[in-house]
């Protein structure tokens, strides 16, 4: 056998071995869009050998039984609710004979049913109350991501690892649906569809009354994007995926799917990724605003930052599934850092510099700061910490070791199998990638270990300007059923001496002004107060914000 064939066989065996550690799910799922019901008869196999585990299933699902693989007897099961691990699910296990430990067979069957609210009448929906972990029936579709635990998810307690990525052979039955989509496979029209994959994916399920198509390398589900608009997005997706693949030396995975859906509430509006799906949950059809239909360019170039971030989750989310104490730093912080690099190299230095200033501003406002080395729980890393502080910290590290070494370090992390994403991995992977012990030790001492770490980091990014330029913008939020055109107002750009306390006072004055001047005064307004270190940045940003309002609002200029 030639060396090339031997290599191919070795790669195939390696791939099979890796997937052998991945649970496999087969069976049938029955869904009624109209009634909000969910029923499943599943077979779960290829389970790892462990006695320190739990099986997560949504709290709204009622277990009929857990059975052995031969379907000859039912397992006794126990359960508990641990919201610190999952708000959405119960944790089940099989007690061993002495009832003191836990037993996990290599394979089991499970049947369960559930009924969920159908929020078909938009006027009766709550203001808030939808999220990624919600099994959401909105009258037209069902949306259920892996966070909902609609399918059995093994959680290894000792390794702090969720086996939410699975291989599968599942048939979905939905007699009142037009189309069905299961993440990792192409969507299908019909009331019944079988989905199979030998590659592991997290299971996002989308079922109901929707259309789909494929434009080049991108699937479009439930969107109204035209073919030219879709081509613009597909082009950017391809450029960003190619950029990451080249920098990280790991090919990008499956074709991207863009999914548009509406929430089961009035105001929740967000974006999430379940690789390879980028899902928008928006009452306003946010995805359809991405591309200017006349100019056929992105409606706002800053949107590339969001797109690059979501595409980056293939690497920090799928190639590596972050867990343990620094889960959020690895999952969101590192993804935000690589998206920052992509926007610098694909858009330009100007956007990059403005983004760093946003990180600096957010880092200044942090409260209850804990240096990275002393993080003891995932809850210690809030949104500002993960989305702004971590990428700023990694930018400081880049200044110490250089861009090329940063990419080498990230490659090292991505090629470390089954590691807990804690501080030990953060440090050991730096050393393993070739950074000297002295550099790591010095960086650790200055930026990672003490309460002064944040001040030291901010000192690296001290502004050179002596002036702040600031302005505000507020938009009226109409009550349901009110058909008149909403109002919006913005202020002139003002300037003051570069002083954080003074800009804080100015922002407070603006928000006080909004409370008494929102038109009409008894309606709710959403408001933004923005400040920059140059007049050019302030003018550019204000123009962009006003353009985004378009003709949807009656806009006027105000002062405060």
N, C-alpha and C positions, 0 to 999 in steps of 0.2 A: 504494500500500500504506500502511495506517495506521501511525502510530508504534508502536502496541501490537503490531501484527503484525511490524514490523521488529525490535522488541525480542525477540519470541518466536523469530524466525528466528536472531537473533544469539546468543541463549542456547542454542538447539539446536546451532548450528555450534560454539560454544565447547565444549559438552559432547562433541560428536563429536570435536573436535580433541583434547580432553583424553584421551578413551578411545583415540584413535588412537595415543597414546604408551604404551598399555598392552598387553602381550603377550596374545594370544588363543590358547587351547588347545582343540583338538578331538580326538576319537578315542575309544578304548575301553580300559577297565581291567577286568581279570579277577582275581577274588579267591576264594580258598578259605579259609573260616573254620576248617574242620577241619584243613587241612594247613598253614596259614600261608603260602600262596603268593600272589604278587603279580606280575601281568604287565600291561604297558601298551604300546599302540601309539598314539602321539600325534603330532599335527601342531602345531607351534608357529609362530605368525606374528605380524605387526605388531611386529617387533623394532626397537628404535631403532638408528640408525647409530652404531656404536662399534667400535673395535678394541682397547679396553682393558676386557676383560670376562672373566667366567667363567660357566659354566652349572653350577649346583649340583644334584646328585642324590645321594640317600642312598647311603652306603657299602655297604649290603646289596643294592643293585640292580646287576645285571650287564648292561652295555650289549651288545645284539646289534648294533646299528648306528645311526649317524646318517646320514640320507639327504637328498638334495636334495628340493625341493618337488615336482618332477615324478616322483620316485621312479626316476630314471634312473642315479644313481651314489651311492656312499657317500663321506662325508667322512672324511678322516683326522683323528683326534682325539688330543689329549693330555690328561693329567690330573695333578693333584697333590692332596695332602692338606694343608690349612692349618687346623689346629684352632683357631687364634686367630680365624679368621673363622667357622668352623662345625665343631663336633665331629662332627656327624651326617653330613656329606656330603663327597664328592669335588668338586673344581672341574675342569670340563672346558672345553676350547676347541679351535678349529680353527686349526692353524698356517697362515700364509700361504705363498706359493710359496717364499720364501727361508728358511722355517722360523725366521725371527727375530722375526716379529710374529704377530698374531692376526687372523683374518678371521671376520666374522660375517655370514652371509647374512640377508636379511630374513625368511626362512622356512626351516624344516627339519623333517624327520620323525625320530622317535626310537622305538626299541623296546628294552625291557629287561624282565628277569625278576628275581625275588628270592624267597628262602624265609627265613622268620623263625620263631623259637621260638614254640610255642603253649603258654602257661602255663595249661593248663586245670585242673590239680590244685592247689587253693589250698594244700594241705599241703606241696607241694614247691616253692613259690615262695620266692625269696630274701627276706631281711628287707627290703632296699632295692633300688633299681635300676630304677625307672620314672621317667620325666620327660616333659615336653611333646614333646621331640624324638624320642621312641621310637615306632617302628612296633610297636604293641602288640596282639598276639593273645592274648586271655585265655580262649579256648575257646568263648566265646559271641559276642564281638564283635571287630571290628578298629577301632582308633582310630589315626588318622594325621593330625597337624596339619601346618600349613605349615612348622613348624620342622623336621620330619623330612625335608623336601625329597623327598617321594614323587613330586612332579611337577617338571618342569624349571623352575628358578628362575634367571632371569638376574640376575647381579650386576655392576653397573657399578663397576669398580674406581676409576676417576677420580672419580666422584661419591660413592663409598662408599654405593651405593644398591642394595637388593634389590628386584627386581620380583616380589614374592611375591603381590601383588594382580593377578589376571588376569580377563579375561572368558573364557567357556568354553561349549563344547557337548560334553559328555562323557557317554558311556553306561557305566554300571557293571554288570558281569555278576558275580553272586555266587550260584551255584546252591544253596548251603547256607545262605542268609540269609533272614530273614523281612522285613526292612526295610532301607532304604538312605537315608543322608542325606549330602548334599554342601552345605557351608556356602554360604549365600546363596540357597538354594532350599528350598521346602518338602520335608520328608521324604516318602518313598514306600514303600508296601508292595510286596513282590514280589522276585523273584530277578534282575530286570533293571530298570534305571531310567535314563532320560535326563534330564540336568540341563543347562539352558541359562540363561545370564545375559549381558546386554549391559552390566551394571554390574560393575566389577571387585571381586573379593573374594579374600581369602586362602583357600586350599582346605583346610578341615578335612573329613576323610572319616570317617564312622562307619557301620559295616556289621555286620549280624548279627541275633541273636535279641533284638529289643526292640520295644516298642510306643510309640506317640506319639499326641498329640492337640494341639489348639489351644484355649487358653482366652483369649477376647477377643483381646489383642494379643500373646500369648506362646505360642510352641510349646514343648511339653514332651516331651522324648525320654527314655525309659527311666526315668522317675521314677514314684513311687507317690503323688504329691501328689493329694489330693482336689480336686474342683472349687472348694470354698470356700477351701482353702489356696492354690490357684493364683490365685484372684481377689485374695487379699491381696497376693501377690507382684506380680501384674500391675498392681495399683493403685499400688504403690510404684514399680515400673519407670516407669509413665506419669508420675508426679509428678517423678521425678528427671530423666527425659529432657526433660520440659517445662521444668524449671528450667535445665538446661544450654542448651537451644535458645534460651531467652529471654536468658540472660546472654551467650552467645557469638554470638548472632545467626546461627546456622547450624542449620537444621533437623536433628533427629536422623534417622538413616538407617532401615534396615530393622527389622522387628519382631524382638524379642529371642527367641532360642532358648535354653532351659535344657536342658542335656544332663547326664545322670548316667551315670557309668561307673565301673568298678572297676579298680584297678591290676593289673599283672602281678607285683606284689610284695606283701608282707604289710603294710608300714607306711607306704609313701608315701601321702600324703593332702594334696591340694592343689587349687587352683582356678586356671583360666587362661581367658583370653579370646582367641578368634579371631573378631573381629567378623563377624556379629552374634550369635555363640554364646558363652554363658557356660557353661563346662564344669567340672563337679566330678568329680575322680578320687579316689574315696574307698572304702576297704574297708567303711565303716560307713554309706554312703548319706547323706552330709552334707546334701545338698539337702533331703531329706525331714525334716530336723530344723529347718528355717528357721521354720516357722509352727506355733504351738501349735494342735493339732487341735481343742481344746475352746474356747479363748478366741478363736481366729481372729485372732490378732495375731502379730507377729514374736516368736519365742521369746526373742529378746534384741535390744533396740533398737540395741545397738552393731553388730549385723549390717548395719545400714544403711550403715555406713562401708565395709564390704567391697563391698556391692552398688553403692554410689555410685562407688567406685573402679573396679570392673569396667565399669560402664556408661560411665564417663568415658573409657575407652580407645577409644571411637569417635572422639573428637576427637584425642587424643594416642596415635595408633596406627594410625588409618585415614585421617582427614582429613589429618593430618600423620603421615608414617612416619619416626620419628626415626632418625638415623644418626650417623655421625661421632663425635667425641670426647665430646660431651655427650649421647649417645644415651639413657643411663639417666636423666639429669636431666630431659630432655624427656619421655621415655616414662613413667617411673614417678613422678618427683618432681612434675611439673606435674599429672599425673593425681591424685596424692594431694592436692595443694593444692586443686584444684577440688572434689574429694570432701569435703574439709574444709569448704569454703564451703557445699556442699549440706547437710551434716549440721547445720551451725550454723543455717541458715535453715529447714530442714525438721524438725529434732529439737529444737534449742534451744541456748542459750549454755552450759549446764552440760556437755553432752557435748563441745562445742567446747573449752572450757577444759581438760577432762580430757585430751583428745587432745593439746593443746599441751604439757601437762606430760609426757606420754609422749615426745613429740618431744625435749623438753629433756633428759629422763633418758637417752635413747638418744644424744643428741649429746654429752653429758658423757662417755660411755663410749667414744667413738670413738678408734681408734688409727690411726697413719699418716695423719693428716689432710693433705689437699691443698686449698688454696683453689680455688674454682671457676675463676678466671682461669688457673690454672697446670695444670689438668687436661690431660694429653697423650694419654691412652689411655682407652678405655672401662673397662678393668680398674681404673682409679683410683677408680671410683665403686662401692663395695660396697653391700650391701643397706641398712645403716644410713644411709649417705650418701643413697641415692636415696629411701628411704621415710620417713625421719625428718628428716635434716638439710635436704634441699632444701625440703620444705614449711615448715619453720621459717624458713629463709632467705627464702622468698617471703612469709611472714607479716611478716617484718621489712621487706621492700620495700613491702608493703601499708601498713604504718604510716607509711612515708615519702611515698607517692604517693596513697593512698586506694583504697578498694574499686573505685570506678567506673573509675579509671584502670588498675587491675590487669586488669579484664575487657577494657578496650580494648586493653591490651598483648597479652593472650592472643588476642584476635581478630586482631590484627596478625600474630602468629605463624602462626595457622591459615590466614590468607589469603596467606601468602608461599609461592609455588609452588617446588618443587624445590630448596629451600635445604638446605645442610648444617647440621645442628643442632649447631653448635659455639659457642664463646664469641662469635665475631663476630656470629652471628645473635642470641644472647642480648642483646648490647649494642645492635646496630643496630636491632633491633625495638623496644626501649625508646624509643630516640630517635625512630624513625619513628612510634610511637604517640602522641607528644606530650610525653613526659617531657623536661624541660630538660637540657641538657648538664651543668649544674652539679650537679643532683640525681643524675644518673647517675654523674658523676665522683666525687662525695662518697661515694655508696653503694659504688662500685667500690673506692675507696681503703680504706674502713673494713671492708667485709664480704666482699670478693671476691679480694683480692690478696695478703695476707700470712699468715704462720703465726699471727698474732694474730686473724685473722678469726673463728675459732670462739669465742674468748674474748669478743670484742666482741659477737657474736651472743647468747651466753648471758647477757651482762650486761643485754641488753634484756629478758630474760625471768626476771630474778632473782626468786625466790619471796618473797612477803610473809610467809609463815608462818615460825614459829621451831621447828616440830616436824615430825618424820616419824612416820607411823603405818604399821606394817608387819605382814605376816602371810605365811604360806606354805601351799601346798597341794600334795599329792603323790598320784599315782594309780598303782596297780599295773598293769603290763602283763603279761598272762598269756601263757604259751607256747602255741603252736598245739596244739589238741586238748584243752586244759584247760577244762572246762566249768563250774567253780565260779565263784561271783560274785567279781569282783575287789574289792580293798580300796582305800580312799582315806582320807587323814587331812588335817586342816587345823589350824592353830594359832589361838590367840587373837590379837586385834589388840593389838600393843604400841606404845609410843611412845618416841621418843628425841629428843634435840636435833638440829636440822637440820644434819647434818654428813655430807658425802658419804663420807668415809673410814670413819666409824662405821657407816653403813648398808651399806657394802661388807663390813665385818667381820661384821655381822649376817647378811648373805646367805651368806657363807662358812660361818658357824657352822650355818646352817640346812641347807645342802647336805651338810655333814659329818654332821649329825643324820639326814638322810634315808638316807644310805648304811648306817647301822647300825640303822635303825628301819623301813625299808620292810617291810611285812608280806606274805608271808614275806621274811626278810632276803636269801634267795638269788635273789629275783626282781628284775626291773628295774622302776624307777619313773620316771615323768615328773614333774618338779617345777617349780613356779613360785613365785618369791619376789616379792611385790608391795609397793610402798610409795607412800604418798600424803601430801599436805600437810594433809589435814583428816580428822577422824574420820568425818564423814559420807560422804566419798568412799570411804574404806576399808570402811566398813560396807556401803555400796551395792554395791561391787564384790564383796565376799565373798559377799553374798547371791546376787548374780547367778551367780557361779562355782559355788556349792553347788547352786543350782537347776538349772544345766546338767548336774550329775552325775545328777540325777533319782534313779530307783530302780535305776540300772544298777550302782551300787557300794554296798558296805557302807561307810558313812561314819562316822568317829569323830573326836573332837577330841583333839588331842595338844598337847604343849608341848615347848619346847626351850630 
